[in-house]
Amino acid sequence: MQHILSAQQFKSQAEINDIMTMATLFKNNTDYSSINTRLANKIVATVFFEPSTRTRLSFETAVLRLGGKVISCENAQTNTSAAKGETIEDTARVLAGYADLMIIRHPEKNSVARAASVSDIPVINAGDGIGEHPTQGLLDIFTIIERFGSIDNLTLTFVGDLKNGRTLHSTIQLAALYDSVTINLVSPASLTLPAELITKLTAQGCIINQLQTWDSCLAATDVLYMTRIQKERFTDIRQYNQVKNHYILTNELANKMKYSSIIMHPLPRVNEIEPEVDTNHRAYYFEQGKNGVYLRMALLTMLLNPLESINITLLDKQKVSVLS
Ligand code: CP
């Protein structure tokens, strides 16, 4: 694993199991005094051409927790030489001479892959337009496994802007690596999941239900994955206004789901989850956000300190086999 650019690069559960194992270890061991040298002498560059709260700050937290250092640029569209016309490729070439790993968010689909194609240090896609957000996908999978033990046999319901929501584009492809997964896709007709993803999920054996209302699927849902209607992707505000209030989760609706179900959201939310739902026992979105730190600590260790990451996962497997 040199770069993390797309969920498509993960071909089996086995390929992500070690990431999940290591993230679990980081979550269970928050005595940071004993692990704060894993990224010693490493510099990570975070360059965000679009706004972010969670992804940039959880990555930076992860680096600092592991003893590394961060160079960071927010508002990169105006605060880097992109404002003078520099290409993403040239920016990446230059950063590769400064840092040991770079994390990029950019408004254009495939732009981070273009940066990676000229970089001799690892590049992580922190969101490329309406493309993907693979580390969010991995932390979503981590969160579901943390709660249910596996994703096999679960029913996942994705609601909202399935066309433009890059987080779910990654999450859904990773979920499809598991067995007997049912995926409900609830969206307005204008915001359906891209056809190529539906074709891929179907080929992988998922049961797919495309719906415009959620009434019929809430009761059977294990994971309700709410998403924001991505206002910034609309060129015509009238089209946004037509769909912005389509799905608003209230406690009355949430309580129609199984007692054991969970509600996820990559955040930020606007109005699609009422604040009253935050105290519903199914609300899992803030824990999901927190998991971003542990998952990203695992990824950074694997990319920048691979020998250490092998040691960590081997140690954990030994511990598990001794216990069993
Ligand atoms: N989930 C997510 O990508 O959040 P941010 O936009 O705040 O990084």
Residues whose N, C-alpha, C, O or C-beta is under 5 A from the ligand:
A	BS01	CP	P51 S52 T53 R54 T55 R56 P266 L267 P268
